[in-house]
């Protein structure tokens, strides 16, 4: 039985590179048959001699000579293309029928449907970009705020890759010196002695430690800052949650205890001239209960409060103060990352709200926002308060390398462990082995030490057409 062609094949691939249903659709073709297939689609042998990197108008035909679209195409001659191969992009009308008919015509010519991320895989394989830069393409596509966009663009430009490549170069040099030290161990050469080589590990370890620490900020910039909604049952948590989202995501009911599990959603807010992505969590209301399912939800709420970057403590001005104070006990010590949200102010007088806030003072929450999800009053003030408290997560120096992917964080953490082992090694042979292992651990960042099966696994998570 013939095996399914994979990422390492040398055939010609094709794929729709844009979402269907819009005004335009882009179809990519890369590989040795890219130009000959262009000639067959346009029914002219001059298409492959057309000026490269210039949009050319042409009618595309099916195999039965039936015209399918009046479109544009652009040629890229190897190695000056995204993949480093001969590449053609077809800019067609966006109807899904047209796009699928063109793909069908290309498949009939012997081309193959591209695997997820296969265009980027070929770009890495042909030296057009590093693995680190290729993953930045995915980060850019998924970016939901200006900070994530800036980091992804820095990665794609090579600014961050140059910094990481320098770490790898220094490690390789150290590995070579260690091997030389082993070969000349019978000679007393201070420069390649174990103590002197260990000294060179100090700045490298410091750099990797800084990288590890950056992940906590990078993950929040890329994936969102974790914000947990906490409060008594029926305090208006879900209504406020939906008001921020602008849609009915959580179940809203007058019945207490409706939310029994954590409801999660992503949201990007604009505040103080900057965009911030939040990972919102609507939790079960806090109250004493014997119901096993609701009790489980409340236990999850406790854990979510501890792990959250920001807590929104939702309170109802009509609720008994003793109940609110009792439930606040689980948040003791967390007031610095908590914003108090007073809900339902459309139903209360100003004096009622003010008296309620006076009672809240002993809780130690410094910032309170009065809101009504029904009228919208105070919602923008709440957004400004949230983005203001989250601003510390967004501050960074331009060009500073920040890890945003968990696999990169793990790679650096493992490499740091390898270097710490090397610091304590008792022989040059052990030192050299630990340095080589650190290079292997950094594979997901530097790419050149990863086996093909791992590379394929990484690119299989990309979009088709990328």
Phi, psi and omega in degrees: 000134180289142180276150178291127178304141182240196185297332185273002181287162183249017183279183181261131184244156179216154179191153170283127186257357181234161179290137182285152175107351179272188181289328183233155175226138178247128178244130182254141174226129181222137178135183187296335181263010186301317184279323179293324177291328175298317179300319182291323180289326183265353179062032177214140180278353182272351182299322182283356174255004180294158183299128181289158178059028178225132180289128180240136178275137180200150172273134179259140184238148170280175182297336180270018180067016178274125180292138182246333180194148171261106193226191175236149173223158176220135181258145173232121183269133179302144002267014186270062178214173181300319183268347187084002178248172168300132186218140176234136172245129176257126177255102187247172172293149195280002180299137183296328180296315180298312182300315182291327177294320178294316177299318179299319179296321179292320178295324178294336177280354179104003176284167183238143174296128182294145173281163178304128177072010187290330177295316178292324177301315180293327177297319178290315181300324183266012174076017179281335176202164177272166175301320180300318179290323180297318178293332177294332176299316178294320179299321180294318180298321184270356183299136182240007177207167187295330181291317178295323177297315182298317180295316181297318180294323177296321177295315182294326182288343180098357181299312181285325181297324179298320181293317180289322178298327179295322177299315180297320179298316180294323177292319179296319179298320180293323179295320179295316179299322179295319178295321177296320178299323178294316182295328182246035182294340180278356179247145183270083180251111188297321185299333182246021176281158182301315179300318181292322178293323178295327178299325181288347178283338187301307179294328179293317178297320179298319179296316180292324177297319178297320178297316179302316181294333182290340185297324182300323176282316183300319179298320181290325178292322183278312188260338179120153178273132187281117182240123183248132176269125182225143178171181179291158174302141176064025178275352180102019181299308184294325179294318178293320177304311181292328179295322177292319182285333184079018179205164180275085181268320179262153178288123179251124183209153176283350180279128180293144175082020181295316179277111183247358175224169180278125177261127185244145178202151176261146180209135174253124182250148175255120179207139179054037176077006181230155177258139180226131178265133180243145169255098185278141177229114175267122188250170177294143177297146183270117174197160178283128183211153176257356181290121187298321182288314180295324179298321178296320179296321180292323176297322177293326177298316178304313181293320180298324179296319181293323185272348185290149171281327181217137178247132170254110181269104186270123183231147179256121184296347179266352181285148177300133182299324181300323179291316179297316180295321180297318182284337178293340183306326182289343182259010180304133181087357182247012185295333182293337179248027183239137170245130177274130179244113175270123183258173171059032182290346176291342181260353184241153176280164180300321180293322178298315180295317181294320177297321179296317180294328176296321178293333182281345185307318181298344181290339176087009178278122187277340186234122178236142178232129180267127186222160168222113179289339181284312181269344182088356181296131176085351183296317178294324176297321178296319179298316179296321179293318180295310181295327179295317180288335181272355187299330182299333181283345186259354183280124178202158176274137179301134181088347179294131182285125179230127177282132179240350183248138183296327180291330176288321177298316179296320181298314180292321179299316179294319179297323178294321176298320179297318180292323177296325175294320180296324179299329184259005183293148183259355182214153180300324180299317179291321178300311181299320180296319180292324178293317177298322179293325178296322176296320178295320180297327181279005182311314181299341177264317185266341168079324190283356178251008182270135175290161185300324183293327178289319177301316180298321179296320179297312185285341179293344178270000178280169174287151171290134182098354179254000000 
